[in-house]
């Protein structure tokens, strides 16, 4: 998934293109897979997208619209049926991306410290640097005192903090997050949203964050993308102009927040109903 085609497309020399080209560029993306009843299901169709370096980009859409599939394609875990994905990799010494999945993705046989160090160990990062980075990110997510605990000894919210620390400690250029807080209760979800905002404002990683929650997208994101029911296409691409740092309760009192959330919901509701119609017709 190199970015040579993107550089050629905008007609720039490689050095100039690195400065001006997007961190992620998706062109005419399609993804299809075999259906349970035979035939082919088109999950994504005609998707075009460019994400600049350092942007926090949130994606919302109905269930089954291809949001998670898009993340897996960006991560290289799946290959497109058609189209191109270009990811600008500025430092080959570092991983291009790390992914935080929905639900618990910690390794139960490893301690918290070993979980966070996992990516660094796989890259053969020297032990002293590994220890220092793990300590930094355990402090950042407030889990230093649980370094020697195993995931089974932690709450769900704490395990998600371990997953976040593991992804960040590996120092990826891009952070891909697939509804990482969806399974948490409201209090823990809010705490981790604020934690992620604080970390992002320090690290300024490029983030692509999938969520079902419009409020979460507007709290976290610089930009919100709304995807259609299957096959997934972009219906809305809107910048979120609310100033940072953001406090969720102050933000929700703003009329502009309510107006934007309502506009997105009106479009999303239509697509949710369309997705239900597709399911009822047995196209799955």
Buried (B, 14 or more C-beta within 10 A) or exposed (E): BEBEEBBEBEEBEEEEBBEEBBBBBBBEBBBBEEEEEEEEBBBBBBBEBBBBBBBBBBBBBBEBBBBBBBBBBBBEEBEBBEBBBBBBBEEEEEBBBBBBBBBBBBEEEBBBBBBBBBBBEEEEBEEEEBBEBBBBBBEBBEBBEBBEBBBEEBEBBBBBBBBBBBBBBBBBBBBBBBBBBBBBEEEBBBBBBBBBBEBBEEBEBBBBBBBBBBBBBBBBBBBBBBBBBBBBBBBBEBEBEBEEEBEBEEBEEEEEBEEBBEBBBEBBEBBBEBBBEBBEEEEE
